Amino acid sequence: MAMGSGSRKVKRRLDLETDHQYLAESSGPVRGRGRHPGKGVKSPGEKSRYETSLNLTTKRFLELLSRSADGVVDLNWAAEVLKVQKRRIYDITNVLEGIQLIAKKSKNHIQWLGSHATVGLGGRLEGLTQDLQQLQESEQQLDHLMHICTTQLQLLSEDSDTQRYPWIG
């Protein structure tokens, strides 16, 4: 059926009362302003989105690797210790294996291939951050002492008694 220039476009009106496929499922009455069903206070056993993030889980997995004397970790044990699904551990190990930082040792064991210094970067980063802060504080102290010395030298060079006996260079 070809539409000519004189045909009218038909707009369908959405009726949420009868179009049940568009109704959102709710777990009860919504209280408060701007709240979404299912959002809000978590139960004591429920973890936050941050706690279950792949980023945090990867950091924690790398900490386990750094504690291993030979760089070998049992994936079942790691999943239990980190309290995550084994699937999350596989997500991490697949990426690390892809960039050749780990290799499969056996079915459920992987071995770190990078240097042992690299695996503990989280702890090293904290240490380096503290070192940097201490160095910045020392630099400020030295800058302050240099300012005092410069001021004293200027005062000394402007002193009339000192100008009578110029330095011989």
Summary of the structure (lengths in Angstrom):
residues: 169
radius of gyration: 33.5
end to end distance: 104.8
largest distance: 110.4
contacts: 310
relative contact order: 0.06
helix: 50%
strand: 7%
